[in-house]
């Protein structure tokens, strides 16, 4: 697709300059979001660890689309809950792990 600039003669532009663009394909309002973590591979179901009372409990969570910084939560988490967003693949055989917050 083609892109037209609002300011084609902007002083910050240079000949043969390359840049990255973001294309927004959908905007969702009033949705629960979590920060992007290394575990995220795309929309779908994930086993995630939710922090509660000094432990992390494994829970099935459905995640949707993402921006560069956040992931849409479709099902499985509530506002205010804390989740571990780092790679927890070594702990997927257990349902609970102790943590220090």
Secondary structure, 3 states (H helix, E strand, C coil): CCCCCCCCCCCCCCCCCCCCCCCCCCCCCCCCEEECCCCCCCCEEEEEEEEECCEEEEEEEEEEEECCCEEEEEECCCCCCEECCCCCHHHCCCCEEECCC
